[in-house]
């Protein structure tokens, strides 16, 4: 059935890749590869992230996550999770391109293993080099708008500010910074990390971001498949609410039905 005019939306374009879904989903922390596959299906995503350094690439050593991802259905977005300096992140991206035959990479250069906050200097260094090598770089970063501007100027195809620290479940802590970032860059802004539940996704999408990337919020839920469904619906609802345009916030009441002309009501 064809979508109604008000239901239509433009696709999400990330460099040379076009996605239908604006929910990008990670593949870590699930109870099993089978549960991972089911959660991806329920979420409605068509782009999944894979931590290259944590994937078994030797088929003789047992099952691999890659055996459970149908590449005819999903775009694989390799990431450099677990890298704490630019050189390691660059090598990991190069390995991913060779193994998975994709120009896409989600760049992560982390500052330390305790906070898992992105290191801005290493992130800028690795972005510059990977863009030079022809990668389509999606960059995980802090929500500092000026840092996002520099990353976009270097050629990143998407800037991905953290809503809050990785795996924290705190949601979007600084929506104003993300609003400012969206005003300053022309590339898609995708909220990445910190999402805890469906309302966090809806809030992020209502801000006008291009998408949300999450993992722990689904994999760590009491019922991951039910949460995957909730995240799918929240992403769509938040996007539609943004496109529809919310009403103006008012300090006082504003009657749904006009009171002018109603008998007994004073003007």
C-alpha positions, 0 to 999 in steps of 0.5 A, a space after each residue: 500500500 502506498 504511503 499517504 502524502 503526510 507519511 512520506 519522508 526522505 531517506 537518510 543519506 550518509 555519504 554513499 549510503 542511503 538508509 530507510 530507517 533512522 534507527 541504527 542499532 548495535 550488535 553487542 551485549 545480547 544473550 546470544 547471536 540468535 537474540 541479536 538477529 531477532 532484535 535487529 529484525 524487530 527494530 526495523 533498522 537497516 543499518 547495524 554497527 559491528 565492533 570489528 575488534 570484538 568479532 570472531 573473524 576465524 570461522 574455524 574458531 566457532 560461530 561469528 556474529 557476521 553469520 547472523 547478519 543478512 547483508 542483503 537486508 542490513 548495511 553493516 557499519 563497522 566501528 572502532 570501539 575499544 580504540 584509545 588512540 588515533 593510530 589504532 582506530 585508523 588501523 581498525 578502520 582499514 582492517 574493516 574495509 578490507 574484511 567487509 568491503 565497505 567505505 563506511 566506518 563509525 569512528 570512535 577514539 576514546 579517552 580512557 576505559 573508565 568514562 569512555 568519553 571521546 578524545 577530541 584530539 585523537 578524534 580529529 586526527 583520525 577523522 582527517 586521515 580516514 577522510 584522506 583515505 576515502 572513507 565515509 566517516 561517521 564520527 562519535 564525539 562529545 556534544 561540543 558544537 564547535 568540535 562538531 563543526 571542525 569534524 564536519 569541515 574535515 569531511 565527516 559524513 555524519 557527526 554523532 554527539 553522545 546524548 550521555 556517556 556510553 551505556 549510561 541510560 541517562 538519555 539526552 542530557 544537553 539538548 540545547 548543545 545538539 540544537 546548536 550543532 544542527 544549526 552549525 553543520 550541514 551533515 546529518 547529526 545522529 545522537 549516539 550513546 546514552 539512550 535508556 528507553 523509548 522516550 529518550 529516542 523520541 526526544 532526540 528525534 523531536 529535536 530534529 536530529 537525523 537519527 539515533 544509534 543505540 545498543 545497550 538500551 535494547 540489549 540490556 533491557 529485561 525484554 530486549 525484543 519488546 524494547 526493540 519494538 518500542 525503540 522502532 516506534 519511538 524513532 518513527 513517532 519522534 521523527 513525525 512529531 518533528 516534521 509535523 511541528 509542535 504547537 507553541 509553548 504557552 504560560 497560560 491556557 489556550 482553549 481548544 474551542 474558541 470562546 468568542 461568540 459563546 453565550 454567557 462568556 465575557 469578552 
